[in-house]
Amino acid sequence: MKIVQTRRISQLVFFVLFGWFCIVATVGESFWQIQGWPVNWLLQLDPLVAIGTVLTTHTLYRGLLWALATIILTILFGRFFCGWVCPFGTIHQVVGYLAHRKASLKQKLQLNSYHNLQRLKYYLLIVFLAAAAYPSHAAVLFTGLLDPIPLISRSFNLVLLPMLDASHGITSVKQRFFEGGGLILIVFFLSVLANMLIPRFYCRFICPLGALFGLMTKVSLWKISKKTLECSDCKACERDCEGGCEPSTRIRSSECLLCCNCLDACEDQIMTYQGVHSNIEQPGPDISRRGFALSLVSGLISVPALNLDNRNGANYYSSLIRPPGALAENEFLQRCIRCGQCMRICPTNVLQPVGFEYGIEALWTPALNNRIGSSGCQLNCIACGHICPTSAVRPLTFSEKIGSGDFKPGGPIKIGTAFLDRGRCLPWAMDKPCIVCEENCPVSPKAVFTREEFATIRDGILSVKEIHGERIIIQQKTLVAGHFSTGDYYCLMGETRYRILSNSTDTLMLDGNPKADAPAPSNLFVQIRLQKPHVDISRCTGCGICEHECPVSGKRAIRVSAEGETRNSDRTLLLKRWIK
């Protein structure tokens, strides 16, 4: 079997494995659900994820130790990950092959030649690493925006699989929705369609992970090389070169994706893969000092520039609700790689990718949108923290989340606090009975409680004509038949209140006999019994179920904001200067 065929089998295996891990990242006990599958394995193999989080947090999360294996193998064998493992690279290679399979030799040589812009990916890598290494707690991890493994994970989790479910319902019983999916889809498809211009466009010009591997190949022990300097210069080795590494001249080892096409294409059998380095290699990447300095400065100044809005101080985004277990905002942004795993596994679809409204530093990170999905954050769900590959959302126990057992003194995990908008609330603003928020509040005792009040309705003062036991006839024939028969309406006569059972245009049927209690009054008052909701902020956990279930469409009458969240102790309801 030829080496290229072996490489293709490897690519197929890892691509299928990646797709399967995306599919099974759902809560359940079936074989096609989470059930112990190592769904984060490819993310943990990504050394850019590990190095980025080490630079921002100065710690290495245990699961990311797998990245050390990738680094060691790269030092030994070169950029094997790009050519043999990366599922995003596999897509690029297939699309590039299909787009240019009928091109002439001259066209292929031109397409697969080296371009000076291929150094761009190294500058992007420097910007990302400089921002991560910024000497302050405000450092930000941007690598997940363009790192191929988080990028393809995000695209599959938040766009491609939900689109498949919408039409066929293969991986989810109910269609799932994700805000900003169009932008994620555009980034994914532009990256893929760019292969129609130049094969492996993303890998050669943009990929920061490929740039990191390119730097490592400078010390790689085994590389693609030549047995001898004597070459017929037929250019067959460059016909299908995926990296544009110019194997017919001085091989650019940092650009070699280890596709091994040149090994099979060389008619003179000069190309080889060996551990003895020759002087016909260019081991280092093509980076200028000016470009390096500019990239370094750009990355460093981006952090203080993005913090000028004081987003983590008094000017924090109160509408940004992070999942339970999320670290404090600064540390969260230093760990989150925007892979979409937590959003994929969320059983209620309440976790959504953030757009540009909270700044580019928060783009595609998870936050709660309580109006979408099937509910708010479920009281007994701790899935998001257990799937996060970098512990940006730390794993919680059920006892810690609800504040029981050893965690009782600290109380439950709060992700925010619900506040009532009385101007939109049905009982408060429109004299309409509603206790939906109180009924659906999952905590015990309930954080949402009601106070009963009887209010005279508009045009509710009626003149009495006759009283026949429980039947009251009024002067006007202006009532809507059956309108007061819901059980929420009462008739106040004197100091006594009677429930209205039914009504016609001029008659009220009461639950009681008013004549037996008092003399017939000249007027009566039609009142409605209202149970006006209130929020006990000491019990509210900010789960958002009340907001999701609120019958007021659009802007809900009860909404959750970040005040009181456990992860940031300074985000209290009152400003500190007012707290005594």
C-alpha positions as CSV (number, residue, x, y, z in Angstrom):
1,M,0.0,0.0,0.0
2,K,1.3,3.4,-1.0
3,I,2.0,6.0,1.7
4,V,-0.6,8.3,0.3
5,Q,-3.3,5.7,0.6
6,T,-2.3,5.1,4.3
7,R,-2.6,8.8,4.9
8,R,-6.0,9.0,3.4
9,I,-7.2,6.1,5.6
10,S,-5.9,7.9,8.6
11,Q,-7.7,11.1,7.6
12,L,-10.9,9.3,7.1
13,V,-10.7,7.5,10.4
14,F,-10.0,10.7,12.4
15,F,-12.7,12.6,10.5
16,V,-15.4,10.0,11.2
17,L,-14.2,9.9,14.8
18,F,-14.5,13.7,15.1
19,G,-18.0,13.6,13.6
20,W,-19.1,10.8,15.9
21,F,-17.8,12.8,19.0
22,C,-19.9,15.8,17.9
23,I,-23.0,13.6,17.5
24,V,-22.7,11.9,20.9
25,A,-22.2,15.2,22.8
26,T,-25.8,15.0,24.0
27,V,-27.2,14.1,27.4
28,G,-28.5,10.6,27.6
29,E,-27.6,6.9,28.2
30,S,-27.9,5.5,24.7
31,F,-24.8,4.5,22.8
32,W,-25.2,7.5,20.5
33,Q,-25.2,9.9,23.5
34,I,-22.4,11.1,25.8
35,Q,-22.1,7.9,27.9
36,G,-18.4,8.2,28.6
37,W,-17.3,8.9,25.0
38,P,-14.0,11.0,25.0
39,V,-15.8,13.8,23.1
40,N,-13.0,16.3,23.9
41,W,-10.1,14.2,22.8
42,L,-9.3,16.0,19.5
43,L,-9.6,19.4,21.3
44,Q,-7.2,18.1,24.0
45,L,-4.7,17.0,21.3
46,D,-4.6,20.5,20.1
47,P,-1.3,22.1,21.4
48,L,-2.5,25.6,20.6
49,V,-5.4,25.1,23.1
50,A,-3.0,24.0,25.8
51,I,-0.3,26.7,25.1
52,G,-3.0,29.4,25.0
53,T,-4.5,28.5,28.3
54,V,-1.1,28.1,29.9
55,L,-0.2,31.6,28.8
56,T,-3.4,33.2,30.1
57,T,-3.8,31.2,33.4
58,H,-0.3,29.9,34.0
59,T,-1.8,26.5,34.6
60,L,-2.2,23.4,32.5
61,Y,-5.6,21.8,32.8
62,R,-5.2,18.0,33.3
63,G,-7.1,17.0,30.1
64,L,-4.8,19.1,28.0
65,L,-1.8,16.9,28.8
66,W,-2.7,15.1,25.6
67,A,-1.3,18.1,23.7
68,L,2.2,17.1,25.0
69,A,1.9,13.9,23.0
70,T,1.1,15.9,19.8
71,I,4.1,18.2,20.5
72,I,6.4,15.3,21.0
73,L,5.2,13.5,17.8
74,T,5.6,16.7,15.9
75,I,9.2,17.2,17.0
76,L,9.8,13.6,16.0
77,F,7.9,13.4,12.7
78,G,7.0,16.9,11.5
79,R,3.5,18.3,10.8
80,F,1.8,14.9,10.9
81,F,-1.3,16.4,12.6
82,C,-2.0,18.6,9.6
83,G,-1.7,15.9,7.0
84,W,-2.9,12.8,8.9
85,V,-5.2,13.9,11.8
86,C,-6.9,17.3,11.4
87,P,-10.5,16.9,10.3
88,F,-10.7,20.5,9.1
89,G,-7.6,19.9,7.0
90,T,-9.3,16.8,5.6
91,I,-12.2,18.9,4.4
92,H,-9.8,21.4,2.8
93,Q,-7.9,18.6,1.0
94,V,-11.0,17.0,-0.4
95,V,-12.5,20.2,-1.6
96,G,-9.2,21.4,-3.1
97,Y,-8.8,18.1,-4.9
98,L,-12.4,18.2,-6.3
99,A,-12.0,21.8,-7.4
100,H,-8.7,21.3,-9.3
101,R,-8.6,17.7,-10.3
102,K,-8.9,18.6,-14.0
103,A,-6.4,21.4,-13.9
104,S,-3.3,21.1,-16.2
105,L,0.2,20.5,-14.9
106,K,1.1,24.1,-15.4
107,Q,-2.0,25.3,-13.5
108,K,-1.4,22.9,-10.7
109,L,2.2,24.0,-10.4
110,Q,1.1,27.6,-10.2
111,L,-1.6,26.8,-7.6
112,N,0.7,24.8,-5.4
113,S,3.6,27.2,-5.5
114,Y,4.8,29.1,-2.4
115,H,3.2,32.5,-1.7
116,N,4.8,35.2,0.4
117,L,1.4,35.6,2.1
118,Q,1.8,32.2,3.7
119,R,3.7,33.9,6.4
120,L,0.5,35.6,7.5
121,K,-0.5,32.7,9.7
122,Y,2.7,33.2,11.7
123,Y,1.8,36.8,12.3
124,L,-1.7,35.8,13.4
125,L,-0.2,33.2,15.8
126,I,2.1,35.9,17.3
127,V,-0.9,38.3,17.8
128,F,-2.9,35.6,19.6
129,L,0.0,34.4,21.8
130,A,0.9,38.0,22.7
131,A,-2.6,38.8,23.7
132,A,-2.7,35.6,25.8
133,A,0.7,36.4,27.4
134,Y,-0.2,39.9,28.3
135,P,1.2,40.5,31.8
136,S,-2.1,41.2,33.5
137,H,-5.2,39.4,34.7
138,A,-6.9,41.1,31.7
139,A,-5.2,38.8,29.2
140,V,-7.6,37.3,26.6
141,L,-7.6,34.0,24.8
142,F,-8.4,34.6,21.1
143,T,-6.9,31.4,19.7
144,G,-10.3,29.7,19.5
145,L,-11.5,32.2,16.8
146,L,-9.3,30.6,14.1
147,D,-7.8,27.5,15.7
148,P,-9.1,24.8,13.3
149,I,-10.2,22.3,15.9
150,P,-12.4,24.7,17.9
151,L,-13.5,26.2,14.6
152,I,-14.7,23.0,13.1
153,S,-16.2,21.9,16.4
154,R,-18.1,25.1,16.7
155,S,-19.3,24.8,13.1
156,F,-20.5,21.2,13.5
157,N,-22.0,21.7,17.0
158,L,-23.9,25.0,16.4
159,V,-24.7,25.0,12.6
160,L,-24.2,21.8,10.6
161,L,-25.7,19.3,13.0
162,P,-28.7,21.6,13.9
163,M,-29.3,22.1,10.2
164,L,-29.3,18.3,9.8
165,D,-31.7,17.9,12.7
166,A,-34.0,20.6,11.3
167,S,-34.6,18.5,8.2
168,H,-34.2,14.9,9.4
169,G,-34.0,14.9,13.2
170,I,-31.1,12.5,13.3
171,T,-29.1,13.7,16.3
172,S,-31.9,15.5,18.2
173,V,-35.6,14.8,18.7
174,K,-36.4,18.5,18.6
175,Q,-34.8,21.2,16.4
176,R,-32.2,23.3,18.1
177,F,-31.6,26.9,17.5
178,F,-28.4,29.0,17.9
179,E,-28.1,32.7,17.6
180,G,-25.5,34.0,15.1
181,G,-25.4,30.7,13.4
182,G,-25.3,32.5,10.0
183,L,-22.0,34.2,10.9
184,I,-20.5,30.9,12.0
185,L,-21.7,29.3,8.8
186,I,-20.2,32.1,6.7
187,V,-16.8,31.7,8.3
188,F,-16.9,28.0,7.9
189,F,-17.9,28.0,4.2
190,L,-15.6,30.9,3.2
191,S,-12.8,28.9,4.7
192,V,-13.8,25.8,2.8
193,L,-14.7,27.5,-0.5
194,A,-11.3,29.4,-0.5
195,N,-9.8,26.0,-1.6
196,M,-11.4,26.7,-5.0
197,L,-8.9,29.5,-5.4
198,I,-5.8,27.8,-3.8
199,P,-5.8,24.2,-2.4
200,R,-5.5,24.2,1.4
201,F,-6.0,27.9,1.4
202,Y,-6.8,28.1,5.1
203,C,-4.0,25.8,6.1
204,R,-1.4,27.7,4.1
205,F,-2.4,31.3,4.8
206,I,-4.5,31.5,8.0
207,C,-4.3,28.5,10.4
208,P,-2.5,29.5,13.6
209,L,-2.2,25.9,14.7
210,G,-0.4,25.1,11.4
211,A,1.9,28.1,12.2
212,L,2.7,26.6,15.6
213,F,3.5,23.3,14.0
214,G,5.6,25.1,11.4
215,L,7.7,26.6,14.2
216,M,8.1,23.2,15.8
217,T,9.4,21.6,12.5
218,K,12.6,23.6,12.9
219,V,13.7,20.9,15.4
220,S,11.8,18.0,13.9
221,L,14.0,14.8,13.6
222,W,12.3,13.3,10.5
223,K,11.4,15.4,7.5
224,I,10.6,15.2,3.8
225,S,13.9,15.5,2.0
226,K,16.0,14.4,-1.0
227,K,18.4,11.6,-1.3
228,T,20.7,13.6,-3.7
229,L,21.0,17.0,-5.3
230,E,20.7,15.5,-8.7
231,C,17.2,16.1,-9.9
232,S,15.6,16.1,-13.4
233,D,13.5,19.2,-12.3
234,C,10.4,17.6,-13.7
235,K,8.3,19.3,-11.0
236,A,6.2,16.2,-10.5
237,C,6.7,16.5,-6.8
238,E,5.1,20.0,-6.8
239,R,2.0,19.0,-8.8
240,D,0.0,18.0,-5.8
241,C,2.0,19.5,-3.0
242,E,-0.6,20.5,-0.3
243,G,1.6,23.0,1.6
244,G,3.3,24.8,-1.3
245,C,6.7,23.9,0.3
246,E,8.6,23.8,-3.1
247,P,10.0,20.2,-2.8
248,S,11.8,20.5,-6.2
249,T,14.1,23.2,-4.8
250,R,15.0,23.9,-1.2
251,I,12.2,22.3,0.7
252,R,10.4,24.7,3.1
253,S,10.0,22.2,6.0
254,S,7.9,24.6,8.0
255,E,5.2,24.6,5.3
256,C,5.3,20.8,4.6
257,L,2.0,19.2,5.7
258,L,3.4,15.8,5.4
259,C,0.8,14.8,2.8
260,C,3.5,12.6,1.2
261,N,2.2,13.2,-2.3
262,C,5.7,14.1,-3.5
263,L,7.0,10.7,-2.4
264,D,4.7,8.8,-4.7
265,A,4.9,11.4,-7.5
266,C,8.7,11.5,-7.8
267,E,9.6,9.4,-10.9
268,D,13.3,9.5,-10.1
269,Q,12.7,8.2,-6.5
270,I,14.8,11.1,-5.1
271,M,12.2,12.3,-2.6
272,T,12.4,10.6,0.7
273,Y,11.3,10.8,4.3
274,Q,14.4,10.6,6.5
275,G,16.0,11.6,9.8
276,V,19.2,12.9,8.2
277,H,18.9,16.6,7.4
278,S,20.4,18.1,4.2
279,N,21.4,21.5,3.1
280,I,18.6,21.7,0.6
281,E,16.1,22.4,3.3
282,Q,14.7,25.7,4.6
283,P,13.8,24.5,8.1
284,G,12.7,27.9,9.6
285,P,9.5,29.8,8.7
286,D,9.7,32.9,6.5
287,I,9.1,35.6,9.1
288,S,10.5,39.2,8.9
289,R,11.7,41.1,12.0
290,R,9.4,43.9,11.1
291,G,6.4,41.6,10.8
292,F,7.2,39.9,14.0
293,A,7.5,43.2,15.9
294,L,4.3,44.6,14.4
295,S,2.4,41.4,15.3
296,L,3.8,41.3,18.8
297,V,2.9,44.9,19.5
298,S,-0.6,44.5,18.0
299,G,-1.3,41.5,20.3
300,L,-0.1,43.3,23.3
301,I,-1.9,46.6,22.8
302,S,-5.2,44.8,21.9
303,V,-5.7,43.8,25.5
304,P,-5.7,47.2,27.2
305,A,-7.6,48.6,24.2
306,L,-10.4,46.1,24.6
307,N,-10.5,46.8,28.4
308,L,-11.1,50.6,28.0
309,D,-14.8,50.0,28.3
310,N,-14.3,48.7,31.9
311,R,-16.5,45.7,31.0
312,N,-15.3,43.8,34.1
313,G,-15.9,46.8,36.5
314,A,-18.9,48.9,37.2
315,N,-19.7,48.9,33.5
316,Y,-20.2,45.1,33.2
317,Y,-22.8,43.7,30.9
318,S,-25.7,42.9,33.2
319,S,-27.5,41.0,30.5
320,L,-24.6,38.6,29.9
321,I,-25.6,35.5,31.9
322,R,-22.9,32.8,31.9
323,P,-23.6,29.1,32.5
324,P,-23.5,27.7,36.1
325,G,-19.9,27.0,37.1
326,A,-18.5,29.6,34.8
327,L,-15.4,31.3,36.2
328,A,-15.1,35.0,36.9
329,E,-15.4,36.9,33.6
330,N,-11.7,37.6,33.3
331,E,-10.6,34.1,34.0
332,F,-13.5,32.7,31.9
333,L,-12.3,34.7,28.8
334,Q,-8.8,33.4,29.5
335,R,-9.9,29.8,29.2
336,C,-12.9,29.6,26.8
337,I,-11.9,28.4,23.3
338,R,-15.3,28.9,21.8
339,C,-15.6,25.3,20.8
340,G,-19.4,25.1,21.4
341,Q,-19.3,21.8,23.4
342,C,-21.3,23.2,26.3
343,M,-23.9,24.6,23.9
344,R,-24.2,21.3,22.1
345,I,-24.7,19.3,25.2
346,C,-27.2,21.7,26.9
347,P,-30.4,19.7,27.0
348,T,-32.7,22.8,27.0
349,N,-30.8,24.7,24.2
350,V,-30.7,27.8,26.5
351,L,-26.9,28.2,26.1
352,Q,-26.2,30.3,23.0
353,P,-23.1,31.8,21.3
354,V,-22.5,35.4,22.1
355,G,-22.3,37.9,19.2
356,F,-20.5,41.1,18.8
357,E,-22.8,42.9,21.2
358,Y,-20.5,42.1,24.1
359,G,-17.2,42.8,22.3
360,I,-15.0,40.7,20.1
361,E,-13.3,39.2,23.2
362,A,-16.6,37.5,24.0
363,L,-17.5,36.5,20.5
364,W,-19.0,32.9,20.3
365,T,-18.6,32.3,24.0
366,P,-21.6,30.7,25.8
367,A,-24.3,32.7,27.5
368,L,-27.9,32.1,28.4
369,N,-30.8,33.3,26.3
370,N,-33.9,32.4,28.2
371,R,-36.3,33.1,25.3
372,I,-34.9,30.4,23.1
373,G,-34.9,26.6,23.5
374,S,-37.3,24.5,25.6
375,S,-36.7,26.0,29.0
376,G,-34.2,27.9,31.2
377,C,-31.2,26.3,33.0
378,Q,-32.6,23.1,34.6
379,L,-32.1,22.8,38.4
380,N,-30.7,19.2,38.1
381,C,-28.4,19.7,35.1
382,I,-24.6,20.1,35.4
383,A,-23.7,18.9,31.9
384,C,-21.9,22.0,30.6
385,G,-19.2,22.0,33.3
386,H,-18.4,18.4,32.8
387,I,-17.8,18.7,29.0
388,C,-15.8,21.9,29.0
389,P,-12.3,21.0,27.8
390,T,-10.6,23.9,29.5
391,S,-12.7,24.3,32.7
392,A,-13.8,27.8,31.7
393,V,-17.0,26.3,33.0
394,R,-15.9,24.3,36.0
395,P,-17.5,20.9,36.7
396,L,-20.1,21.1,39.5
397,T,-21.6,18.4,41.7
398,F,-25.4,18.4,42.0
399,S,-25.1,19.2,45.7
400,E,-22.9,22.3,45.0
401,K,-25.3,23.6,42.4
402,I,-28.4,23.4,44.6
403,G,-26.5,24.3,47.8
404,S,-27.1,21.1,49.8
405,G,-25.0,18.9,52.0
406,D,-21.5,20.3,52.5
407,F,-22.4,23.3,50.3
408,K,-25.4,24.4,52.3
409,P,-23.6,27.2,54.1
410,G,-22.7,28.9,50.8
411,G,-26.1,28.4,49.3
412,P,-26.9,27.4,45.7
413,I,-24.9,28.6,42.6
414,K,-26.4,31.8,41.4
415,I,-26.0,32.8,37.8
416,G,-28.1,35.9,38.1
417,T,-31.2,37.4,39.6
418,A,-34.7,37.7,38.2
419,F,-36.3,41.1,38.2
420,L,-40.0,42.0,37.5
421,D,-40.9,44.6,34.9
422,R,-44.2,45.9,36.3
423,G,-44.9,47.9,33.2
424,R,-45.2,44.7,31.2
425,C,-46.5,42.3,33.8
426,L,-50.1,41.2,33.2
427,P,-51.3,41.4,36.8
428,W,-49.4,44.6,37.5
429,A,-50.0,46.6,34.3
430,M,-53.1,45.1,32.7
431,D,-55.2,43.7,35.4
432,K,-55.0,40.2,33.9
433,P,-54.6,37.2,36.2
434,C,-51.2,35.3,35.7
435,I,-49.0,33.3,38.0
436,V,-46.9,31.5,35.4
437,C,-43.6,32.7,36.8
438,E,-44.5,31.6,40.3
439,E,-45.8,28.2,39.1
440,N,-42.6,27.4,37.2
441,C,-40.1,28.6,39.7
442,P,-38.1,25.4,40.5
443,V,-36.5,26.3,43.8
444,S,-38.1,25.5,47.2
445,P,-39.3,27.6,48.8
446,K,-40.1,29.5,45.6
447,A,-38.2,32.6,44.8
448,V,-41.2,34.0,43.0
449,F,-44.2,34.5,45.3
450,T,-47.5,36.3,44.9
451,R,-49.5,38.8,47.0
452,E,-53.3,38.7,46.5
453,E,-55.1,41.9,45.6
454,F,-58.6,42.8,44.5
455,A,-58.9,45.6,42.0
456,T,-62.0,47.2,40.5
457,I,-61.9,46.8,36.8
458,R,-62.3,49.6,34.3
459,D,-66.0,50.5,33.9
460,G,-66.6,48.1,36.8
461,I,-69.1,50.2,38.8
462,L,-72.6,49.0,37.8
463,S,-76.1,50.2,38.9
464,V,-78.2,47.5,40.4
465,K,-81.8,47.1,39.0
466,E,-83.0,44.0,40.8
467,I,-81.7,41.2,43.1
468,H,-83.2,37.7,42.9
469,G,-81.2,35.6,45.3
470,E,-77.8,34.9,43.7
471,R,-78.9,36.5,40.4
472,I,-78.2,40.3,40.0
473,I,-79.8,42.3,37.2
474,I,-78.1,45.5,36.4
475,Q,-79.4,48.7,34.7
476,Q,-77.0,48.6,31.7
477,K,-76.9,45.9,29.0
478,T,-73.3,46.5,28.3
479,L,-71.6,43.4,29.6
480,V,-70.0,40.7,27.4
481,A,-71.7,37.4,28.0
482,G,-69.4,34.9,29.8
483,H,-66.6,37.4,30.3
484,F,-66.7,37.2,34.1
485,S,-67.1,33.4,34.2
486,T,-63.4,32.5,34.6
487,G,-63.5,32.4,38.4
488,D,-61.2,35.4,38.8
489,Y,-64.0,38.0,39.0
490,Y,-65.9,39.1,42.1
491,C,-68.8,41.3,42.9
492,L,-68.3,43.7,45.8
493,M,-71.6,44.8,47.4
494,G,-71.2,46.9,50.5
495,E,-68.4,45.2,52.5
496,T,-69.0,41.7,51.2
497,R,-67.4,40.1,48.1
498,Y,-69.0,37.3,46.1
499,R,-67.4,35.3,43.3
500,I,-69.1,35.7,39.9
501,L,-70.0,32.3,38.4
502,S,-71.3,33.6,35.1
503,N,-72.9,36.5,33.4
504,S,-75.0,37.6,30.5
505,T,-75.3,41.1,29.0
506,D,-77.3,42.4,32.0
507,T,-77.1,39.7,34.7
508,L,-74.5,38.4,37.1
509,M,-74.8,35.0,38.8
510,L,-73.0,35.0,42.2
511,D,-71.7,32.3,44.4
512,G,-73.8,33.3,47.4
513,N,-77.0,35.2,48.3
514,P,-76.4,38.9,48.9
515,K,-79.9,39.6,50.2
516,A,-79.3,37.5,53.3
517,D,-76.3,39.6,54.3
518,A,-77.2,43.2,53.7
519,P,-79.8,45.5,52.1
520,A,-79.5,45.9,48.4
521,P,-77.1,48.7,47.4
522,S,-77.6,51.0,44.5
523,N,-74.2,50.2,43.0
524,L,-71.9,47.2,42.9
525,F,-68.2,46.9,42.0
526,V,-66.9,44.2,39.7
527,Q,-63.4,43.3,40.9
528,I,-60.7,41.0,39.6
529,R,-58.6,38.9,41.9
530,L,-55.0,39.4,41.1
531,Q,-52.0,37.5,42.4
532,K,-49.2,40.0,41.8
533,P,-45.7,38.4,41.6
534,H,-42.7,39.4,43.6
535,V,-39.1,38.1,43.6
536,D,-37.2,37.1,46.7
537,I,-33.7,37.8,45.5
538,S,-32.2,35.8,48.4
539,R,-33.7,32.6,46.9
540,C,-33.5,33.3,43.2
541,T,-30.7,31.4,41.4
542,G,-31.2,33.2,38.0
543,C,-32.1,29.9,36.2
544,G,-34.3,31.9,33.8
545,I,-37.2,29.4,33.7
546,C,-39.6,32.1,34.8
547,E,-38.4,34.3,31.9
548,H,-38.7,31.5,29.4
549,E,-42.3,30.6,30.5
550,C,-43.5,34.2,30.8
551,P,-46.5,34.6,28.4
552,V,-45.5,38.1,27.4
553,S,-43.9,37.9,24.0
554,G,-40.8,39.8,22.9
555,K,-39.3,41.5,26.0
556,R,-40.5,39.4,28.9
557,A,-42.1,40.8,31.9
558,I,-39.7,39.0,34.2
559,R,-36.0,38.9,33.1
560,V,-32.8,37.7,34.5
561,S,-29.7,39.9,34.8
562,A,-26.2,39.2,36.2
563,E,-26.6,40.9,39.5
564,G,-25.9,38.6,42.4
565,E,-24.1,35.9,40.4
566,T,-21.8,33.7,42.5
567,R,-18.8,33.8,40.2
568,N,-18.3,37.6,40.6
569,S,-18.8,38.7,44.2
570,D,-18.6,42.3,43.3
571,R,-21.7,42.1,41.1
572,T,-24.1,42.8,43.9
573,L,-27.6,44.4,43.5
574,L,-26.4,47.6,45.1
575,L,-23.2,49.4,44.3
576,K,-20.6,48.9,47.0
577,R,-20.7,52.6,48.1
578,W,-24.3,52.0,49.2
579,I,-23.7,48.8,51.1
580,K,-23.1,49.2,54.8
